[in-house]
Amino acid sequence: WMQACDLFCLPSHTEGHPNVLVEALACGRPVIATAVGGIPEIFGPFASRLIPPGEPGFLAATLKNTFNKSEVERLTEAASLAAHVRAGFSYDAMIEGGLAAYRRALEQRQITRRN
């Protein structure tokens, strides 16, 4: 169903790490989202595309501007962000990131025990 949407909008006031946003981005859908919680981390180098929370006028203008673009332009803009998300938030990348965090914690614990 994600592929059927023309645009995914997540105008949250608070968030953690919204999986639905990662899914929309990984599917290459154009996304409008607010700069709250873990969303800037997900967007990474594309975080400047995020909008401020709690500003409905800004949200409305962003929606209007986005829909005034051609579908090709919207999808082209979404493609680079999709590639970033697929590389950094795939199952393999998330598992490796978790394992790396555990390895660092264990190494730190071993260093602390030696001292």
ABEGO torsion letter per residue (X at the ends): XAAABABBBBBBABBBBBAAAAAAAAAGBBBBBBBBEAAAAAAEAAAAABBBBGBAAAAAAAAAAAAABBAAAAAAAAAAAAAAAAAAABAAAAAAAAAAAAAAAAAAAAAAAAX
